Amino acid sequence: MEQEDDHTEAPFERVAEIYEQLLVPALFGQWAAPVAEVAAIREGQRVLDVACGTGALARTVAQRVGPAGAVSAVDINPAMLAVARKLGPRSVDWREGTAEALPYGEGEFDVVVSQFGLMLFPDPEAALREMLRVLVPGGRLAVAVFDSLDHQPAYATMVDTYSRVVGDAIGQALRSPFALGDTEALAACFAGAGVDNAVITSREGVARFPDVSTMVLSDVRGWFPFAQIRLDDQAIDAVTREAESALAAFTGPDGAVEFPLPAHIVTAVKA
Ligand SMILES: C[S@@+](CC[C@H](N)C(=O)[O-])C[C@H]1O[C@@H](n2cnc3c(N)ncnc32)[C@H](O)[C@@H]1O
């Protein structure tokens, strides 16, 4: 792994913009509607989105609750929140904070949702306990995580490619988004947090990138810098060349890359 020179380093807000421009349409945006659906969000409800990122889920939720409802959204990363605030809507209360110590009082929300954050939190059980704390009794929780790397052949290929071309440390970092994909580990995490009625529903999304180069750049420029991973242009070119052949099975005649993207949505009700 190599360090970029400081003068070429993108400021974090630019990284968050690239996340929104490349990763949200390719991977994350498609999950907002199904998560809001299984959370059974209705007009007028008070809803919290935990690890809101640039706001894909909070925005969908705001439409569902309408003007009579209220949406709060929290994330640890001020750069993600800066982009979220720019995109709006202004009716959402965008707030900086950690999932393990949510900046809200007990029982403030009818529904708590979260997509693709839980597996990245240092203490996911503490985060789930916090989500329960801020829910009203009878309130609903819906949390999405990616399925395990065993069921993500394209990303398993990318982990191998980065490990071979750049080094194993980056390969390990790429595994983290899939760390709670095993349904037994996921169920154990919810049970460990005292959630005894969790139901896991598995769904298959579709990842779509216009080409392999965009897929590589979306990671390299759209989230690696948040994980203190910086690749120089030579490493990016080498990964892209390797990935073009490694991902051939998922690449169409026009160069577009498309592959299944399975995830789990866990729902529970606060007793
Ligand atoms: C993969 S992104 C998902 C963002 C958004 N939910 C979406 O679907 O686009 C993961 C998000 O989790 C946030 N995050 C990571 N650790 C966190 C923590 N401990 N507390 C709150 N947010 C955290 C990151 O800043 C990032 O915005």
The ligand as an SDF file (V2000), in Angstrom:
LIG
                    3D

 27 29  0  0  0  0  0  0  0  0999 V2000
  -21.4190    1.9450    4.1150 C   0  0  0  0  0  0  0  0  0  0  0  0
  -21.8510    3.4810    4.7860 S   0  0  0  0  0  0  0  0  0  0  0  0
  -23.6420    3.3840    4.7390 C   0  0  0  0  0  0  0  0  0  0  0  0
  -24.2490    4.7490    4.7720 C   0  0  0  0  0  0  0  0  0  0  0  0
  -25.7470    4.8410    4.4680 C   0  0  0  0  0  0  0  0  0  0  0  0
  -26.5220    4.1430    5.4780 N   0  0  0  0  0  0  0  0  0  0  0  0
  -26.0540    4.3610    3.0860 C   0  0  0  0  0  0  0  0  0  0  0  0
  -26.8260    3.4040    2.9420 O   0  0  0  0  0  0  0  0  0  0  0  0
  -25.5390    4.9340    2.1170 O   0  0  0  0  0  0  0  0  0  0  0  0
  -21.5020    3.2450    6.4990 C   0  0  0  0  0  0  0  0  0  0  0  0
  -21.7350    4.4980    7.3380 C   0  0  0  0  0  0  0  0  0  0  0  0
  -21.5360    4.1500    8.7210 O   0  0  0  0  0  0  0  0  0  0  0  0
  -20.9710    5.2700    9.3650 C   0  0  0  0  0  0  0  0  0  0  0  0
  -20.3890    4.8030   10.6370 N   0  0  0  0  0  0  0  0  0  0  0  0
  -19.3360    3.9660   10.7960 C   0  0  0  0  0  0  0  0  0  0  0  0
  -19.1160    3.7530   12.1140 N   0  0  0  0  0  0  0  0  0  0  0  0
  -20.0700    4.4590   12.7940 C   0  0  0  0  0  0  0  0  0  0  0  0
  -20.3770    4.6090   14.1700 C   0  0  0  0  0  0  0  0  0  0  0  0
  -19.6750    3.9820   15.1120 N   0  0  0  0  0  0  0  0  0  0  0  0
  -21.4300    5.3920   14.5120 N   0  0  0  0  0  0  0  0  0  0  0  0
  -22.1540    6.0240   13.5550 C   0  0  0  0  0  0  0  0  0  0  0  0
  -21.9200    5.9130   12.2370 N   0  0  0  0  0  0  0  0  0  0  0  0
  -20.8790    5.1350   11.8510 C   0  0  0  0  0  0  0  0  0  0  0  0
  -19.9610    5.7760    8.3550 C   0  0  0  0  0  0  0  0  0  0  0  0
  -19.5530    7.0960    8.6300 O   0  0  0  0  0  0  0  0  0  0  0  0
  -20.7450    5.6230    7.0660 C   0  0  0  0  0  0  0  0  0  0  0  0
  -21.4500    6.8110    6.7590 O   0  0  0  0  0  0  0  0  0  0  0  0
  1  2  1  0
  2  3  1  0
  2 10  1  0
  3  4  1  0
  4  5  1  0
  5  6  1  0
  5  7  1  0
  7  8  2  0
  7  9  1  0
 10 11  1  0
 11 12  1  0
 11 26  1  0
 12 13  1  0
 13 14  1  0
 13 24  1  0
 14 15  1  0
 14 23  1  0
 15 16  2  0
 16 17  1  0
 17 18  1  0
 17 23  2  0
 18 19  1  0
 18 20  2  0
 20 21  1  0
 21 22  2  0
 22 23  1  0
 24 25  1  0
 24 26  1  0
 26 27  1  0
M  CHG  2   2   1   9  -1
M  END
$$$$
